[in-house]
Amino acid sequence: MTKAKPDTIAAQISRILANRIIGGEIEAGAKLRQDHIAEEFGASHVPVREAFRRLEAQGLVVSEPRRGVRVASFSLGDVREVAEMRAALEVLALRNAAPHLTKARLDQAEAVNRTCDQARDVQSWEAANRAFHRLIMEPCGMPRLLKAIDDLHTASARFLFSGWRAEWDTPTDRDHKAILAALRVGDVETAAAVLARHVQWTGQKVPKSG
């Protein structure tokens, strides 16, 4: 039987830990102990260290000399910075994706947007919202850019979940519809402008957390 590559194990560990951090199961400031995590996943320290590096790249943990790795806190400034970065990078991706967006893909994005509108909890809404953004950006054919945007979406999800643990009201989102309408008629400039405003507005709506 072929052994799993360390990178594959590291990806699995980082994904599970990221979900715990994003969902609030592991709180800001909590220390991540390499020995405990290696034991939990039946892995050596090598993939655990790689998982920590992935989480640090996503802004979910910080590594401090002689103090180990702990879950990162965040401020309102961090929320706004991520929103500004997302706006810039997503507009870049959309401009490059626009010539390759087919009617079928736009129809698929419209169906995903309906799922957004019908979401019963913040987790379902965030997953559908992320899928919508991915659908209209993926044809850009720029994998490094898409990876950077994915990391920013992960940070955004953590900010969002921190403020919506008690109750949830599905937001009425007209921006997605406006973006699709503009893309269907080839008006990329309007689509890009709405997308930038949409992402920046989302950053203003996420509450501050420790």
Rosetta blueprint (number, residue, H / E / L):
1 M L
2 T L
3 K L
4 A L
5 K L
6 P H
7 D H
8 T H
9 I H
10 A H
11 A H
12 Q H
13 I H
14 S H
15 R H
16 I H
17 L H
18 A H
19 N H
20 R H
21 I H
22 I H
23 G L
24 G L
25 E L
26 I L
27 E L
28 A L
29 G L
30 A L
31 K E
32 L E
33 R L
34 Q H
35 D H
36 H H
37 I H
38 A H
39 E H
40 E H
41 F H
42 G L
43 A L
44 S L
45 H H
46 V H
47 P H
48 V H
49 R H
50 E H
51 A H
52 F H
53 R H
54 R H
55 L H
56 E H
57 A H
58 Q L
59 G L
60 L L
61 V E
62 V E
63 S E
64 E E
65 P L
66 R L
67 R L
68 G E
69 V E
70 R E
71 V E
72 A L
73 S L
74 F L
75 S L
76 L H
77 G H
78 D H
79 V H
80 R H
81 E H
82 V H
83 A H
84 E H
85 M H
86 R H
87 A H
88 A H
89 L H
90 E H
91 V H
92 L H
93 A H
94 L H
95 R H
96 N H
97 A H
98 A H
99 P H
100 H H
101 L L
102 T L
103 K H
104 A H
105 R H
106 L H
107 D H
108 Q H
109 A H
110 E H
111 A H
112 V H
113 N H
114 R H
115 T H
116 C H
117 D H
118 Q L
119 A L
120 R L
121 D L
122 V H
123 Q H
124 S H
125 W H
126 E H
127 A H
128 A H
129 N H
130 R H
131 A H
132 F H
133 H H
134 R H
135 L H
136 I H
137 M H
138 E H
139 P H
140 C H
141 G L
142 M L
143 P H
144 R H
145 L H
146 L H
147 K H
148 A H
149 I H
150 D H
151 D H
152 L H
153 H H
154 T H
155 A H
156 S H
157 A H
158 R H
159 F H
160 L H
161 F H
162 S H
163 G H
164 W L
165 R L
166 A L
167 E L
168 W L
169 D L
170 T L
171 P L
172 T L
173 D L
174 R L
175 D H
176 H H
177 K H
178 A H
179 I H
180 L H
181 A H
182 A H
183 L H
184 R H
185 V L
186 G L
187 D L
188 V H
189 E H
190 T H
191 A H
192 A H
193 A H
194 V H
195 L H
196 A H
197 R H
198 H H
199 V H
200 Q H
201 W H
202 T H
203 G H
204 Q H
205 K H
206 V L
207 P L
208 K L
209 S L
210 G L
